[in-house]
Amino acid sequence: MESSQNPTNPTPADEPSTQVEVEVYAAPRFWPFVGIGALVGVVVAFVSAYTGEESANFTRASVAGFLSVGFAFFGVLLASIVFLVVDRITRKKARRALAVPMGDPEHR
């Protein structure tokens, strides 16, 4: 084996490692907000269907199913708005940090 293939003193990379300024903050997850919003909408629909006046044309279960679709939609819509507000608040609390890229320079 030649010494050029396995040097004892490795040479630094062709490009010096540069530091990159990044923002670090705890971002909320989107899907738990959506799931909770849909679940709250379905619960409100069932409460509304089973505590309301009984219809002569529809069973309470069919009314609950129909209301579940609409209330779940509005629950998801409101939860998405709450997510955006929480995300905006956490972005305001972001801090700046310096990061050093790792890995091969060709993959940057």
Backbone as CSV, one residue per row, in Angstrom:
resi,resn,N_x,N_y,N_z,CA_x,CA_y,CA_z,C_x,C_y,C_z
1,MET,0.844,-1.159,0.000,0.000,0.000,0.000,0.894,1.228,0.000
2,GLU,0.604,2.164,-0.845,1.391,3.386,-0.934,1.003,4.349,0.175
3,SER,1.948,5.198,0.541,1.671,6.158,1.606,0.679,7.235,1.165
4,SER,0.521,7.448,-0.135,-0.418,8.469,-0.605,-1.872,8.003,-0.462
5,GLN,-2.075,6.687,-0.412,-3.437,6.190,-0.267,-3.915,6.244,1.181
6,ASN,-3.019,6.125,2.118,-3.394,6.113,3.523,-2.455,7.052,4.290
7,PRO,-2.685,8.345,4.208,-1.751,9.271,4.853,-1.905,9.224,6.369
8,THR,-0.792,9.421,7.061,-0.839,9.437,8.522,-1.355,10.774,9.044
9,ASN,-1.092,11.831,8.322,-1.595,13.160,8.676,-2.615,13.586,7.614
10,PRO,-3.886,13.466,7.912,-4.870,13.857,6.899,-4.819,15.357,6.643
11,THR,-5.060,15.724,5.413,-5.055,17.138,5.039,-6.467,17.681,5.215
12,PRO,-6.579,18.943,5.521,-7.920,19.521,5.676,-8.649,19.531,4.339
13,ALA,-9.960,19.614,4.414,-10.785,19.621,3.202,-10.432,20.831,2.345
14,ASP,-10.776,20.718,1.087,-10.473,21.803,0.153,-11.150,23.101,0.574
15,GLU,-12.397,23.002,1.028,-13.130,24.184,1.448,-13.147,24.243,2.973
16,PRO,-12.833,25.381,3.543,-12.906,25.480,5.004,-14.370,25.418,5.450
17,SER,-14.586,24.844,6.627,-15.963,24.746,7.115,-16.441,26.145,7.496
18,THR,-17.577,26.505,6.986,-18.146,27.814,7.273,-19.301,27.646,8.238
19,GLN,-19.490,28.620,9.072,-20.598,28.578,10.006,-21.801,29.269,9.385
20,VAL,-22.960,28.716,9.653,-24.204,29.238,9.106,-25.068,29.699,10.272
21,GLU,-25.640,30.877,10.152,-26.524,31.366,11.202,-27.924,30.802,10.980
22,VAL,-28.494,30.211,12.022,-29.824,29.592,11.938,-30.682,30.078,13.096
23,GLU,-32.011,29.936,12.931,-32.948,30.230,14.015,-33.373,28.912,14.643
24,VAL,-33.371,28.873,15.964,-33.750,27.665,16.683,-34.980,27.983,17.526
25,TYR,-36.047,27.200,17.321,-37.243,27.360,18.134,-37.992,26.033,18.181
26,ALA,-38.829,25.885,19.188,-39.616,24.666,19.366,-40.903,24.805,18.556
27,ALA,-40.933,24.192,17.394,-42.092,24.285,16.525,-43.148,23.267,16.946
28,PRO,-44.411,23.686,16.996,-45.475,22.723,17.317,-45.726,21.795,16.138
29,ARG,-46.295,20.643,16.423,-46.622,19.696,15.354,-48.032,19.976,14.846
30,PHE,-48.216,19.876,13.545,-49.491,20.232,12.924,-50.567,19.177,13.155
31,TRP,-50.250,17.914,12.945,-51.282,16.870,12.958,-51.960,16.653,14.300
32,PRO,-51.271,16.770,15.434,-52.020,16.681,16.697,-53.074,17.776,16.850
33,PHE,-52.780,18.986,16.386,-53.774,20.048,16.429,-54.991,19.675,15.586
34,VAL,-54.758,19.168,14.389,-55.853,18.804,13.488,-56.669,17.655,14.081
35,GLY,-55.991,16.652,14.628,-56.699,15.509,15.207,-57.554,15.903,16.398
36,ILE,-57.020,16.740,17.267,-57.787,17.186,18.425,-58.964,18.049,17.987
37,GLY,-58.769,18.883,16.991,-59.869,19.707,16.477,-60.991,18.860,15.906
38,ALA,-60.633,17.820,15.147,-61.652,16.930,14.585,-62.370,16.161,15.688
39,LEU,-61.619,15.699,16.676,-62.212,14.949,17.783,-63.175,15.820,18.592
40,VAL,-62.790,17.044,18.866,-63.679,17.959,19.588,-64.943,18.225,18.769
41,GLY,-64.793,18.378,17.455,-65.958,18.594,16.593,-66.916,17.415,16.617
42,VAL,-66.381,16.200,16.602,-67.230,15.001,16.631,-67.929,14.880,17.987
43,VAL,-67.226,15.165,19.058,-67.845,15.101,20.389,-68.977,16.120,20.499
44,VAL,-68.752,17.336,20.026,-69.798,18.358,20.055,-70.986,17.926,19.202
45,ALA,-70.727,17.284,18.068,-71.816,16.812,17.205,-72.648,15.747,17.907
46,PHE,-72.010,14.796,18.592,-72.751,13.751,19.286,-73.552,14.329,20.453
47,VAL,-72.956,15.255,21.183,-73.685,15.886,22.284,-74.893,16.639,21.738
48,SER,-74.701,17.347,20.657,-75.786,18.101,20.038,-76.885,17.183,19.507
49,ALA,-76.497,16.075,18.917,-77.496,15.164,18.339,-78.302,14.434,19.412
50,TYR,-77.664,14.053,20.500,-78.354,13.256,21.511,-79.013,14.089,22.597
51,THR,-78.750,15.387,22.659,-79.449,16.228,23.626,-80.513,17.082,22.969
52,GLY,-80.506,17.137,21.656,-81.486,17.943,20.935,-82.816,17.228,20.778
53,GLU,-83.695,17.886,20.101,-85.026,17.347,19.847,-84.945,16.189,18.855
54,GLU,-85.719,15.140,19.094,-85.678,13.978,18.210,-86.521,14.257,16.961
55,SER,-85.998,13.878,15.813,-86.680,14.091,14.546,-87.534,12.881,14.204
56,ALA,-88.636,13.144,13.529,-89.513,12.050,13.104,-88.961,11.368,11.857
57,ASN,-88.155,12.091,11.072,-87.652,11.562,9.804,-86.303,10.851,9.921
58,PHE,-85.497,11.221,10.904,-84.137,10.681,11.009,-83.894,10.141,12.415
59,THR,-83.071,9.123,12.493,-82.677,8.603,13.801,-81.608,9.517,14.392
60,ARG,-81.415,9.392,15.688,-80.379,10.214,16.343,-78.991,9.867,15.816
61,ALA,-78.761,8.605,15.502,-77.453,8.187,14.983,-77.170,8.820,13.627
62,SER,-78.186,8.880,12.749,-77.954,9.494,11.443,-77.738,11.001,11.572
63,VAL,-78.443,11.635,12.501,-78.228,13.061,12.744,-76.821,13.283,13.304
64,ALA,-76.387,12.404,14.217,-75.047,12.518,14.788,-73.985,12.345,13.706
65,GLY,-74.169,11.406,12.807,-73.218,11.208,11.717,-73.154,12.403,10.787
66,PHE,-74.319,12.955,10.463,-74.358,14.120,9.584,-73.690,15.328,10.244
67,LEU,-74.030,15.551,11.515,-73.425,16.683,12.220,-71.933,16.483,12.459
68,SER,-71.500,15.238,12.595,-70.078,14.952,12.820,-69.223,15.443,11.669
69,VAL,-69.715,15.278,10.464,-68.944,15.723,9.298,-68.760,17.239,9.329
70,GLY,-69.838,17.960,9.553,-69.759,19.420,9.560,-68.974,19.959,10.738
71,PHE,-69.239,19.422,11.938,-68.552,19.917,13.122,-67.075,19.539,13.107
72,ALA,-66.736,18.379,12.580,-65.327,17.987,12.477,-64.591,18.922,11.517
73,PHE,-65.250,19.306,10.433,-64.641,20.240,9.481,-64.328,21.569,10.157
74,PHE,-65.304,22.105,10.884,-65.077,23.380,11.562,-64.088,23.234,12.724
75,GLY,-64.057,22.068,13.358,-63.066,21.820,14.399,-61.656,21.826,13.833
76,VAL,-61.479,21.205,12.675,-60.174,21.193,12.008,-59.792,22.606,11.571
77,LEU,-60.754,23.349,11.077,-60.485,24.722,10.645,-60.039,25.588,11.821
78,LEU,-60.752,25.505,12.942,-60.375,26.296,14.113,-59.046,25.830,14.703
79,ALA,-58.800,24.521,14.715,-57.537,24.007,15.235,-56.364,24.452,14.363
80,SER,-56.573,24.551,13.068,-55.508,25.032,12.173,-55.175,26.494,12.453
81,ILE,-56.199,27.282,12.753,-55.961,28.689,13.090,-55.204,28.784,14.414
82,VAL,-55.589,27.954,15.394,-54.881,27.936,16.678,-53.431,27.512,16.465
83,PHE,-53.202,26.530,15.591,-51.834,26.102,15.279,-51.017,27.267,14.727
84,LEU,-51.586,28.023,13.801,-50.851,29.151,13.229,-50.509,30.196,14.285
85,VAL,-51.420,30.444,15.215,-51.157,31.411,16.279,-50.045,30.905,17.194
86,VAL,-50.110,29.629,17.584,-49.083,29.060,18.462,-47.731,29.046,17.755
87,ASP,-47.718,28.718,16.471,-46.464,28.713,15.717,-45.878,30.115,15.634
88,ARG,-46.704,31.105,15.444,-46.229,32.492,15.375,-45.641,32.922,16.718
89,ILE,-46.279,32.517,17.817,-45.777,32.873,19.148,-44.421,32.212,19.402
90,THR,-44.286,30.928,19.033,-43.008,30.247,19.266,-41.911,30.790,18.359
91,ARG,-42.250,31.263,17.179,-41.226,31.860,16.304,-40.694,33.165,16.883
92,LYS,-41.547,33.894,17.600,-41.092,35.140,18.207,-40.092,34.867,19.324
93,LYS,-40.164,33.677,19.923,-39.243,33.314,20.997,-38.004,32.598,20.469
94,ALA,-37.808,32.616,19.158,-36.658,31.932,18.552,-35.369,32.629,18.932
95,ARG,-34.304,31.844,18.969,-32.983,32.407,19.226,-32.084,32.053,18.055
96,ARG,-31.095,32.856,17.865,-30.150,32.632,16.766,-28.968,31.825,17.287
97,ALA,-28.469,30.936,16.418,-27.316,30.110,16.772,-26.458,29.925,15.531
98,LEU,-25.216,29.508,15.750,-24.303,29.211,14.653,-24.222,27.702,14.485
99,ALA,-24.359,27.252,13.243,-24.289,25.828,12.942,-23.121,25.583,11.994
100,VAL,-22.490,24.435,12.156,-21.384,24.040,11.295,-21.874,22.896,10.417
101,PRO,-21.854,23.055,9.085,-22.286,21.962,8.204,-21.391,20.743,8.370
102,MET,-22.001,19.569,8.348,-21.246,18.327,8.483,-21.474,17.484,7.239
103,GLY,-20.613,16.542,7.017,-20.757,15.647,5.877,-19.884,16.051,4.713
104,ASP,-20.136,15.422,3.592,-19.351,15.689,2.395,-19.685,17.060,1.837
105,PRO,-18.686,17.809,1.376,-18.953,19.122,0.816,-19.781,19.047,-0.472
106,GLU,-19.724,17.941,-1.171,-20.480,17.833,-2.427,-21.983,17.684,-2.186
107,HIS,-22.394,17.364,-0.960,-23.807,17.174,-0.650,-24.430,18.393,0.003
108,ARG,-23.709,19.462,0.059,-24.249,20.679,0.684,-25.036,21.475,-0.292
